[in-house]
Amino acid sequence: MSMFIFITGGVLSSLGKGITAASIGALLEGMGHKVTFLKLDPYLNIDPGTMSPYQHGEVFVTNDGTETDLDLGHYERFTNVTLHKKNSITAGRLYSQLLDKERRGDFLGKTIQTVPHFTNEIKDAIYNVSGDNIISIIEIGGTVGDIESLPFLEAIRQINLERKHKNCVFIHLTYVPFISVASELKTKPTQHSVKELRSLGIQPDILICRSSMELSQDIKNKISLFTNVEESSIISAPDLESVYELPIYLEKQSLHKVLAEYLELEDKTPDLKKWADISNSLKTLKHETTIGIIGKYIEVKDAYKSIYEALTHAQIPINTKINVSMINSEDLTDDNIKEKLKDLDGILVPGGFGDRGIDGKIAAVNYARENKIPFFGICLGMQIAVIEFARNVLNLKNAHSTEFDLKTINPVVDILEAQKNIQYKGATMRLGDHPCKITKNTKTHAIYKNDKIEERHRHRYEFNPKYAELYSKAGLNISGFHEAGILPEIIEIPEHPFFVACQFHPEFKSKPFAAHPLFVAFSEAALKRNLQK
């Protein structure tokens, strides 16, 4: 029989439902169970692909090319699952499906209503990810009390009723603030949040309480009294040094035992050795280095979430703490570039869209190339490297991308012919896993130790293959091609300590127990530069 864990959030957003869901998945995998995930987002966009990072943070991309919420990145990093389109659903997609059915006449003249028709769409999405002997962890986006979340809460209430309260667990993530003036933790927000949830017909079985410190037994007793949740099911989730400590922290509070009881599972102690090793490694790093991320969404911490995490993962195999310096590319000019970047051991230019901050990124790549500073370009970062090399080495002074200059006579970065007539922006880029052939006797081949790889893409513009031979003759090698052998996927400068850029997003495949080799190699080069100072 399929099993469901429903995770809701209360009081305020950004409490960490995604990391909590991912950590629960890690806990259950450690017990030997198979898990899967579903993120239900109540906004009306079909997916987050057209949303600004300022609005929604990073867009995570799955193997099958689905643009999803960043929480799916947490799910994949913490567990062994590989997620797909069915694992990320928005209200917009469900309404679209529902209205398509209505237009086809599927409802035979019925009046289409939120209940039962829209809630049935939600339930179908939930059942679509489930399976026998699989524990489905369902995260409901937003906060209890939001108008747009109501149909989703109603749908999971119905599922619990239909299953006669068996093999369903409701976990509510809430907030217990510390009021410094009173020097105490306040439980009232949690009480009100649970009251709101209960008014919708859902009694939480487990409360996970976020706070700046561990909850005392007295606080747990008080929360239990006012929420009708057993004390043993009230879990403290204070701020930790690393999110990768959370599975161990939850296990120490016997969350696995509570889940086993509700889901009628064997009470088995989870094997969390790899998580203990990760936690210990991150606390005992021997060396230190500084890497600058040259971006334009630096005000939003979640905009480059997977890149931050991939750099964190890279710390473990090289035993080095990586200090990340966020630098706004709009602030960089030829006049201040040396002062702004002088303390960096490595420079990373990430992906992005639009012409804002492009000149600053070009200046940063030029500085890294000429001063032999390890450089790593990702997606747009590779395109910027191609533009910089064209202008300053190939002497194509007006070389550019047609994304930023449609009239450039040297479009070293251009849109594919198949993309030129596309009218809709959503889900029409080159997305998801694509194969790449690695050129032998290159730095990239030495890093991957493989002739063929598959990496996830999210872009519309490409390194124009018409210029490939010109670059190779001037010392910038193409070390990876799309399997068809036409589109350049990876570039490198062999004479540089580390100058590698790729068209894909390697950060999407990095895990704490399997750091991505490109991030490891780049970070190692930055460390080497630091040690040579």
Secondary structure, DSSP 8 states (H G I E B T S, - for coil): --EEEEEEE-SSS-S-HHHHHHHHHHHHHHTT-EEEEEEEE-SSSSSGGGS-HHHH---EE-TT--EE-THHHHHHHHSS----GGGEEEHHHHHHHHHHHHHHTTTTT----IIIIIHHHHHHHHHHH--TTEEEEEEE-S-TT-GGGHHHHHHHHHHHHHTTT-SEEEEEEEE--EETTTTEE--HHHHHHHHHHHHTT---SEEEEEESS---HHHHHHHHHHHT--GGGEEEEE--S-GGGHHHHHHHTTHHHHHHHHHT--------HHHHHHHHHHHS--EEEEEEEEES-TTSGGGGHHHHHHHHHHHHHHTEEEEEEEEEGGG--TTTHHHHHTT-SEEEE----SSTTHHHHHHHHHHHHHTT--EEEETHHHHHHHHHHHHHTS--TT-EETTT-TT-S-EEEEE-GGGTT----TT-SEEEEEEEEE-TTSHHHHHH-SSEEEEEEEESEEE-GGGHHHHHHTT-EEEEEETTS-SEEEEE-TTSSSEEEESS-GGGG-BTTB--HHHHHHHHHHHHHHHH-
